[in-house]
Amino acid sequence: QVQLVESGGGLVQAGGSLRLSCAASGRTWRNYPVGWFRQAPGKERELVAAISASGGNTYYAESVKGRFTISRDNAKNSMFLQMNSLTPEDTAVYYCAARGTGSALSTHQYDYWGQGTQVTVSS
């Protein structure tokens, strides 16, 4: 089974940047889309960004488009989320996730999940 571990969260002032990382186990991870989700207090978990197996296609939620960039390095079993121009509305626990089948990006059918990393943006 694929195991995922996030890192890079923390406290940042509005307008600042953070880079989240996710380390994945095994080779199977490389064959499927991966994504970043977030869950803010009192809100549902939402998909904020996703990328295809080879990195050729990406998806971004409208709320982060133009500010966040998702990438992956299959050779190093890693994925990243570069977050710029952060606002307090970006405060949430961020999770990396991977699909175990299929190729669609904008779906909630992700099969493997990390434990999350906290991102807090102060005003």
Summary of the structure (lengths in Angstrom):
residues: 123
radius of gyration: 13.4
end to end distance: 40.0
largest distance: 40.9
contacts: 384
relative contact order: 0.32
helix: 8%
strand: 46%
